[in-house]
Amino acid sequence: MKDKIIIKLKKKICHYSISIKEALQLIENNNEGFLVCVNDENKVLATLTDGDIRRALLNNYNLDDKIVDIYNMDFAFLSKDTSFRKMCTVFKSKKVDFIPIVDAENILINIITKKQFHLMLLEDIDFDIHFDFSTFDKETLEHEIYSRPWGFYKSTILSSHEQSKIIVIFPHSELSLQEHKRREEHWIIVKGKGRIILGESMLDAYPGQHVFIPKGCKHQIINTSDENLLFTEVQLGDYFGEDDIIRYSDKYGRKIKGK
C-alpha cells in the first residue's frame, strides 16, 4: 500500500536538481500547482509552487536556472505524531494548500492537500499517514449552481452520508409535490416567506423555521411572495441522486409518478 501511494504521488514529486523549466512542465502536467522536492533518498528538502516560480521570473531568474535557487525550505510538514489540533492550525494559513507527510528520517510518505483534509473530516475518516487521499473526489467541495424552473440551488457539501444545499425559489414559484425513499430532509428557512405542505399539514414558511421531512413524506414549498425565498436543506440517508425524487404534481410539466 505504501509503495502504491508513492507511485501515485510521483507526479507531485521532483528531484531538487532540476531546472525551473522542468519544474514548470511537471506542475503543468500534475495540475496541482506544486511540487515536493526530494533528494536521491526521497528525503524532503523543500517545496515549490507555481507562485514561487512566478516570483522568481519576476526577479529576473530564467527558465534554465535550477530550482534550488528558488524553492522553499521553510515548509510545513506532518508526521505520524502530528496532532489533529496542529493539522487544523497549519491548514488555516492561506499560504498552505498542501503538506508533505514524512517519517522520522524525513523521507516522504504521503502528501495531503487542504481540500483532501477537509474531505477526510467530512467523511469522518480518522487521519492515517498511509491513507490514499487521491481517492477523494474533489467535486465533493466544488459544486456548480444548478438552474431549475423554480429558481436554483447549490450543494455546499456532499459526502457518503449527507448532502447540504442552499436553495432559492423565485417569487410565486414552487417545488413539485414530492417525496424521497432514501433520504430525510431538514429545512431551515433563511429569507422570505411562503407555504409548506408536509404530509397532510399546511405550514407557513418564515425565517428561522425548521422543518423535518421524514423519508416517504410528501412535501412541497411554495413562494407566495414577491421576493426570493431562500432556505438551507440538509439531506441524511444512503443516496442523494436526483432520481430519488418522486413527483406527484408539478407546475412546470416535469414527469410525475404514474405518467
C-alpha positions as CSV (number, residue, x, y, z in Angstrom):
1,M,0.0,0.0,0.0
2,K,2.8,2.4,0.9
3,D,4.6,1.8,-2.4
4,K,1.3,2.3,-4.3
5,I,0.8,5.7,-2.7
6,I,4.4,6.8,-3.6
7,I,3.7,5.7,-7.2
8,K,0.5,7.8,-7.2
9,L,2.4,10.8,-5.8
10,K,5.1,10.6,-8.5
11,K,3.7,13.5,-10.5
12,K,3.8,15.7,-7.4
13,I,7.5,15.0,-6.7
14,C,10.6,16.3,-8.3
15,H,14.4,16.0,-7.8
16,Y,15.9,19.1,-6.2
17,S,18.4,19.4,-9.1
18,I,16.0,20.1,-12.0
19,S,15.6,23.4,-13.8
20,I,12.8,25.9,-13.4
21,K,11.6,24.9,-16.9
22,E,11.5,21.3,-16.0
23,A,9.6,22.1,-12.8
24,L,7.1,24.2,-14.8
25,Q,6.4,21.3,-17.1
26,L,5.8,18.9,-14.1
27,I,3.4,21.4,-12.5
28,E,1.6,21.8,-15.8
29,N,1.2,18.0,-16.0
30,N,0.1,17.3,-12.5
31,N,-2.5,20.1,-12.5
32,E,-1.8,20.7,-8.7
33,G,0.2,23.9,-8.7
34,F,3.0,22.5,-6.6
35,L,5.9,20.0,-6.3
36,V,7.6,18.4,-3.3
37,C,11.4,18.5,-3.8
38,V,13.4,15.4,-2.7
39,N,16.9,14.1,-2.9
40,D,18.2,10.7,-4.1
41,E,17.0,9.0,-0.9
42,N,13.5,10.5,-1.3
43,K,14.1,12.8,1.7
44,V,12.1,16.0,1.5
45,L,14.3,19.1,1.1
46,A,11.8,21.8,0.1
47,T,8.5,22.6,-1.7
48,L,7.9,24.5,-4.9
49,T,4.7,26.2,-6.1
50,D,3.8,27.9,-9.4
51,G,3.7,31.1,-7.3
52,D,7.4,30.6,-6.3
53,I,8.3,30.2,-10.0
54,R,6.3,33.3,-11.0
55,R,8.0,35.4,-8.3
56,A,11.4,34.1,-9.4
57,L,10.8,35.0,-13.1
58,L,9.7,38.5,-12.0
59,N,13.0,38.7,-10.1
60,N,15.0,38.0,-13.3
61,Y,15.6,34.3,-12.9
62,N,15.4,32.4,-16.2
63,L,14.0,29.0,-17.1
64,D,17.4,27.3,-17.2
65,D,18.2,28.3,-13.6
66,K,17.9,25.5,-11.0
67,I,15.0,25.3,-8.6
68,V,17.5,25.0,-5.7
69,D,17.8,28.8,-6.0
70,I,14.1,29.5,-5.6
71,Y,12.4,26.6,-3.8
72,N,11.0,27.0,-0.3
73,M,12.9,25.3,2.5
74,D,10.7,26.8,5.2
75,F,7.7,24.5,4.7
76,A,5.1,22.8,6.9
77,F,5.2,19.0,7.2
78,L,3.3,16.3,9.1
79,S,4.4,13.1,10.7
80,K,2.6,10.2,12.5
81,D,2.9,12.1,15.7
82,T,1.2,15.3,14.5
83,S,-1.8,16.2,16.5
84,F,-5.2,17.0,15.0
85,R,-5.1,20.5,16.5
86,K,-1.8,21.2,14.8
87,M,-3.1,19.9,11.4
88,C,-6.1,22.3,11.7
89,T,-3.8,25.2,12.7
90,V,-1.4,24.6,9.8
91,F,-4.2,24.4,7.2
92,K,-5.7,27.6,8.5
93,S,-2.9,29.5,6.8
94,K,-3.9,30.9,3.5
95,K,-0.4,30.2,2.3
96,V,-0.7,26.4,2.9
97,D,-2.6,24.4,0.3
98,F,-0.7,21.1,0.7
99,I,1.6,19.4,3.3
100,P,4.2,16.6,2.8
101,I,4.0,13.8,5.3
102,V,7.3,12.4,6.4
103,D,8.8,9.7,8.6
104,A,11.4,10.1,11.4
105,E,14.1,10.4,8.8
106,N,12.3,13.0,6.7
107,I,11.6,10.5,3.9
108,L,8.4,11.3,2.0
109,I,5.5,9.0,2.9
110,N,2.5,10.9,1.6
111,I,1.1,14.3,0.6
112,I,-2.2,15.8,1.8
113,T,-3.9,18.9,0.3
114,K,-6.2,21.2,2.2
115,K,-9.2,20.0,0.2
116,Q,-8.3,16.4,1.0
117,F,-8.0,17.3,4.7
118,H,-11.5,18.9,4.6
119,L,-12.9,15.8,2.8
120,M,-11.3,13.5,5.3
121,L,-13.2,15.3,8.1
122,L,-16.5,15.4,6.2
123,E,-16.3,11.6,5.5
124,D,-15.5,11.0,9.2
125,I,-12.2,9.2,8.4
126,D,-9.5,9.0,11.0
127,F,-6.2,10.5,9.9
128,D,-3.8,7.8,8.7
129,I,-0.4,8.8,7.2
130,H,-0.7,5.9,4.7
131,F,-4.2,6.7,3.6
132,D,-4.7,7.1,-0.2
133,F,-6.0,10.7,-0.2
134,S,-6.2,10.6,-4.0
135,T,-9.4,8.5,-3.7
136,F,-11.2,11.6,-2.6
137,D,-13.4,13.3,-5.2
138,K,-12.6,17.0,-5.4
139,E,-16.1,17.7,-6.7
140,T,-17.4,17.0,-3.2
141,L,-16.4,20.5,-2.3
142,E,-16.7,22.2,-5.7
143,H,-20.3,22.4,-6.8
144,E,-21.8,24.4,-9.6
145,I,-25.1,26.4,-9.3
146,Y,-27.9,24.4,-10.9
147,S,-30.8,26.2,-12.6
148,R,-34.3,24.9,-12.2
149,P,-37.7,26.2,-13.4
150,W,-38.5,27.4,-9.9
151,G,-35.1,29.0,-9.1
152,F,-31.7,27.5,-8.4
153,Y,-29.6,25.5,-5.9
154,K,-26.0,24.9,-5.0
155,S,-24.7,22.0,-3.0
156,T,-22.3,23.1,-0.3
157,I,-21.3,19.6,1.0
158,L,-21.8,16.1,-0.4
159,S,-20.4,13.1,1.4
160,S,-21.3,9.4,1.6
161,H,-23.8,10.1,4.4
162,E,-25.1,13.6,3.9
163,Q,-25.7,16.5,1.4
164,S,-26.4,20.1,2.2
165,K,-27.8,22.7,-0.2
166,I,-28.7,26.4,-0.5
167,I,-32.0,26.6,-2.3
168,V,-33.5,29.8,-3.8
169,I,-37.1,29.8,-5.0
170,F,-38.1,32.7,-7.2
171,P,-41.3,34.8,-6.5
172,H,-44.5,32.9,-7.0
173,S,-42.6,29.7,-7.9
174,E,-42.7,26.3,-6.2
175,L,-41.1,23.0,-5.9
176,S,-43.0,20.0,-7.1
177,L,-45.1,18.0,-4.6
178,Q,-42.6,15.1,-4.0
179,E,-41.2,12.5,-1.7
180,H,-37.9,10.6,-1.3
181,K,-37.4,6.9,-0.4
182,R,-33.8,7.0,0.6
183,R,-33.2,10.3,2.4
184,E,-34.8,12.5,5.0
185,E,-34.5,16.3,4.8
186,H,-34.2,19.2,7.3
187,W,-35.1,22.6,6.0
188,I,-34.3,25.9,7.7
189,I,-35.9,29.0,6.2
190,V,-33.4,31.8,5.9
191,K,-35.2,34.5,4.0
192,G,-38.6,35.2,2.5
193,K,-42.0,33.6,3.2
194,G,-44.4,31.1,1.7
195,R,-46.3,27.9,2.4
196,I,-45.1,24.4,3.1
197,I,-47.0,21.2,2.5
198,L,-45.9,18.5,4.9
199,G,-47.9,15.3,4.6
200,E,-51.5,16.3,5.4
201,S,-50.4,19.6,7.1
202,M,-50.0,23.1,5.7
203,L,-47.4,25.3,7.4
204,D,-46.3,28.9,7.0
205,A,-42.7,29.4,5.9
206,Y,-40.8,32.2,7.7
207,P,-37.1,33.0,8.6
208,G,-35.8,30.7,11.3
209,Q,-38.4,28.0,10.9
210,H,-37.1,24.4,10.9
211,V,-39.0,21.7,9.1
212,F,-38.2,17.9,9.4
213,I,-39.2,15.8,6.4
214,P,-39.1,12.1,7.0
215,K,-38.4,9.5,4.3
216,G,-41.6,8.8,2.3
217,C,-43.4,12.0,3.4
218,K,-44.9,14.1,0.6
219,H,-43.7,17.7,0.8
220,Q,-43.7,20.9,-1.1
221,I,-42.6,24.5,-0.6
222,I,-44.3,27.4,-2.4
223,N,-43.0,31.0,-2.6
224,T,-46.1,33.2,-2.1
225,S,-44.3,36.5,-2.0
226,D,-42.7,39.0,-4.4
227,E,-39.2,38.3,-3.2
228,N,-36.9,35.3,-3.3
229,L,-37.4,32.5,-0.7
230,L,-34.1,31.1,0.5
231,F,-33.6,28.1,2.7
232,T,-30.9,25.5,3.6
233,E,-31.5,21.8,3.1
234,V,-29.6,19.0,4.9
235,Q,-30.2,15.5,3.5
236,L,-29.4,12.4,5.5
237,G,-29.5,9.0,4.0
238,D,-27.7,6.5,1.8
239,Y,-28.4,8.1,-1.6
240,F,-28.8,11.6,-2.8
241,G,-29.3,11.4,-6.5
242,E,-32.0,13.4,-8.3
243,D,-33.7,10.2,-9.4
244,D,-34.8,9.7,-5.8
245,I,-37.4,12.5,-6.4
246,I,-40.8,11.0,-6.8
247,R,-43.2,13.8,-8.0
248,Y,-47.0,13.8,-7.5
249,S,-47.7,17.2,-9.1
250,D,-45.5,19.7,-10.9
251,K,-46.3,23.2,-12.1
252,Y,-43.6,23.0,-14.8
253,G,-44.7,19.9,-16.6
254,R,-42.0,17.6,-15.4
255,K,-42.6,13.8,-15.1
256,I,-44.9,12.8,-12.2
257,K,-45.5,9.4,-10.7
258,G,-47.5,7.0,-12.9
259,K,-47.4,9.2,-16.0
